[in-house]
Amino acid sequence: MPADRAFLGVPLWRAFAATGADLLWRVSADRILPMHRMLRDGSWLSRIHAATDPAHTGPITVRVLAYQLNGTGQAAGEGYRPVTALLDARCYPARQLAALYHERWEAESVLAELETRRRGAHVVLAGKTPDGVLQQLWAHLLVHRALRGQMVRTAATQHLDPDRISFTETLHAARCRRTPSMRSIGYGRMCSPR
């Protein structure tokens, strides 16, 4: 389960680990993670402690991955440092875990698309009843799914990963393809040249 650096804490780590989840969480740049043992893939084993454990009596052993991504504009020395509960470097190579960590951005991108890009940041669900709200929510999800399907089809024609297709551009293109009669009843906005 990938998570961002704001969520790393020993009590939460233990709670999720108790469910059997495999954890991969980014840590903040200022967190000190001393190297207890270097592993063959460049990752290392360290220990984290709860803030409420000043004597460090209940540490959790984690594996630290440290890397940079090319082409991100990060300053020298900046990078990513996820920690994981997957301690075996042979079974779980650091490169694969680093790639997995960045897949979580896809999930966050989808949430952003649903929250702000498709509906608009200040649009609220207008259903007057719980069933009306559910109906409107399902309509938003269905339209989102249709747009995502179009992105996959577009990517396939260009031999691209669908992640390389812009959701915002797909949404704009879909809005521009609507007939004038659909626009006249308030279904989207008129498209203007950019």
C-alpha positions as CSV (number, residue, x, y, z in Angstrom):
1,M,0.0,0.0,0.0
2,P,1.8,3.2,-1.2
3,A,1.2,6.4,0.9
4,D,2.6,9.9,1.0
5,R,5.1,11.3,3.5
6,A,2.5,13.1,5.5
7,F,1.1,9.8,6.8
8,L,4.2,8.0,8.1
9,G,3.9,7.3,11.8
10,V,4.6,4.2,13.8
11,P,1.0,3.7,15.2
12,L,-0.5,4.0,11.7
13,W,2.2,1.8,10.2
14,R,1.5,-0.9,12.8
15,A,-2.3,-0.7,12.3
16,F,-1.9,-1.2,8.5
17,A,0.7,-3.8,8.8
18,A,-1.6,-5.8,11.2
19,T,-4.0,-6.1,8.3
20,G,-1.4,-7.9,6.3
21,A,-0.8,-5.0,3.9
22,D,2.6,-4.6,2.3
23,L,3.6,-1.0,3.0
24,L,5.6,1.4,0.9
25,W,5.5,5.0,2.3
26,R,7.5,8.0,1.4
27,V,9.3,9.8,4.3
28,S,10.0,13.5,4.6
29,A,13.5,14.7,3.6
30,D,14.3,15.7,7.2
31,R,13.6,12.3,8.8
32,I,16.8,10.6,9.9
33,L,17.0,7.0,8.8
34,P,20.3,5.5,10.1
35,M,21.7,2.7,8.0
36,H,21.8,-0.5,10.0
37,R,22.6,-2.8,7.1
38,M,23.2,-2.0,3.4
39,L,21.5,-4.4,0.9
40,R,22.8,-5.5,-2.5
41,D,20.4,-3.3,-4.5
42,G,21.5,0.0,-2.7
43,S,18.6,0.0,-0.3
44,W,19.2,-0.3,3.5
45,L,17.6,-1.5,6.6
46,S,16.8,1.1,9.3
47,R,14.5,1.6,12.2
48,I,11.7,4.0,12.9
49,H,10.3,4.9,16.3
50,A,7.1,6.5,17.5
51,A,7.3,10.1,18.6
52,T,5.8,8.9,21.9
53,D,8.7,6.5,22.4
54,P,11.7,8.6,23.4
55,A,13.6,5.6,24.8
56,H,13.2,3.9,21.4
57,T,12.0,0.7,23.0
58,G,9.6,-0.4,20.2
59,P,11.3,0.2,16.9
60,I,10.0,-1.0,13.6
61,T,12.5,-2.3,11.1
62,V,12.0,-0.8,7.6
63,R,13.8,-0.9,4.3
64,V,14.8,2.5,2.9
65,L,14.9,3.2,-0.9
66,A,16.6,6.4,-1.9
67,Y,16.6,7.6,-5.5
68,Q,16.0,10.5,-7.9
69,L,14.0,10.7,-11.0
70,N,15.5,12.2,-14.2
71,G,13.7,15.1,-15.8
72,T,11.7,16.2,-12.8
73,G,13.5,19.5,-12.2
74,Q,14.5,18.4,-8.7
75,A,17.5,20.2,-7.2
76,A,20.7,18.2,-6.6
77,G,20.3,16.1,-3.4
78,E,16.6,16.1,-3.5
79,G,14.8,12.9,-4.3
80,Y,12.5,10.2,-3.0
81,R,12.9,8.1,0.1
82,P,10.1,5.6,0.5
83,V,10.3,3.0,3.3
84,T,8.8,-0.4,3.0
85,A,7.9,-3.4,5.1
86,L,9.2,-5.6,2.3
87,L,12.7,-6.3,3.7
88,D,13.9,-8.9,1.2
89,A,15.9,-7.1,-1.6
90,R,16.1,-10.3,-3.7
91,C,12.3,-10.8,-3.8
92,Y,11.4,-7.1,-3.9
93,P,14.1,-5.2,-5.9
94,A,14.4,-1.5,-5.2
95,R,13.8,-0.5,-8.8
96,Q,10.5,-2.3,-8.9
97,L,9.4,-0.8,-5.6
98,A,10.3,2.7,-6.8
99,A,8.3,2.2,-9.9
100,L,5.3,0.9,-7.9
101,Y,5.5,3.9,-5.6
102,H,5.1,6.2,-8.5
103,E,2.1,4.3,-9.8
104,R,0.1,5.7,-6.8
105,W,0.1,9.1,-8.6
106,E,-2.3,7.5,-11.1
107,A,-4.8,6.9,-8.4
108,E,-4.3,10.5,-7.1
109,S,-4.7,11.9,-10.6
110,V,-8.0,10.0,-11.0
111,L,-9.3,11.5,-7.8
112,A,-8.2,15.0,-8.9
113,E,-10.0,14.4,-12.2
114,L,-13.2,13.5,-10.4
115,E,-13.0,16.2,-7.8
116,T,-12.0,19.3,-9.9
117,R,-11.3,18.8,-13.5
118,R,-14.5,17.3,-14.7
119,R,-17.1,18.8,-12.5
120,G,-15.3,22.0,-11.6
121,A,-13.9,23.0,-8.2
122,H,-17.0,24.8,-7.0
123,V,-19.7,22.5,-8.3
124,V,-21.6,20.6,-5.6
125,L,-24.0,17.7,-6.0
126,A,-27.5,19.1,-6.3
127,G,-29.6,16.1,-5.5
128,K,-32.4,16.9,-3.0
129,T,-32.6,13.3,-1.7
130,P,-30.0,10.7,-0.9
131,D,-31.2,8.8,-4.0
132,G,-30.8,11.9,-6.1
133,V,-27.2,12.5,-4.8
134,L,-26.4,8.8,-5.6
135,Q,-27.8,9.1,-9.1
136,Q,-25.8,12.2,-9.7
137,L,-22.6,10.6,-8.3
138,W,-23.1,7.5,-10.5
139,A,-23.6,9.8,-13.5
140,H,-20.3,11.6,-12.8
141,L,-18.5,8.2,-12.4
142,L,-20.0,6.9,-15.7
143,V,-18.9,10.0,-17.6
144,H,-15.5,9.8,-16.1
145,R,-15.2,6.1,-17.0
146,A,-16.3,6.9,-20.6
147,L,-13.6,9.7,-20.8
148,R,-11.0,7.3,-19.4
149,G,-12.0,4.7,-22.0
150,Q,-11.5,7.3,-24.8
151,M,-8.1,8.0,-23.4
152,V,-7.2,4.3,-23.6
153,R,-8.4,4.0,-27.2
154,T,-6.6,7.2,-28.2
155,A,-3.4,5.9,-26.6
156,A,-3.7,2.6,-28.4
157,T,-3.9,4.3,-31.8
158,Q,-0.7,6.1,-31.0
159,H,1.1,3.2,-29.3
160,L,1.4,5.2,-26.1
161,D,0.8,4.5,-22.4
162,P,-2.6,5.9,-21.5
163,D,-0.9,8.0,-18.8
164,R,0.6,10.1,-21.5
165,I,-2.9,11.3,-22.7
166,S,-4.2,14.4,-21.0
167,F,-7.5,14.0,-19.2
168,T,-8.1,17.8,-19.5
169,E,-7.6,17.7,-23.3
170,T,-9.9,14.6,-23.6
171,L,-12.6,16.4,-21.6
172,H,-12.3,19.5,-23.7
173,A,-12.5,17.5,-26.9
174,A,-15.6,15.6,-25.6
175,R,-17.3,18.9,-24.7
176,C,-16.5,20.4,-28.2
177,R,-18.1,17.3,-29.9
178,R,-21.5,17.8,-28.4
179,T,-24.2,19.0,-30.7
180,P,-25.6,22.6,-30.4
181,S,-28.9,21.2,-29.0
182,M,-27.1,19.5,-26.2
183,R,-25.2,22.7,-25.3
184,S,-28.5,24.7,-25.4
185,I,-29.9,22.6,-22.5
186,G,-26.8,23.3,-20.4
187,Y,-24.8,20.1,-21.1
188,G,-21.3,21.6,-21.1
189,R,-20.0,24.9,-22.4
190,M,-19.4,26.2,-25.9
191,C,-15.9,25.6,-27.1
192,S,-13.7,28.5,-28.1
193,P,-10.5,28.3,-30.1
194,R,-7.4,28.3,-28.0
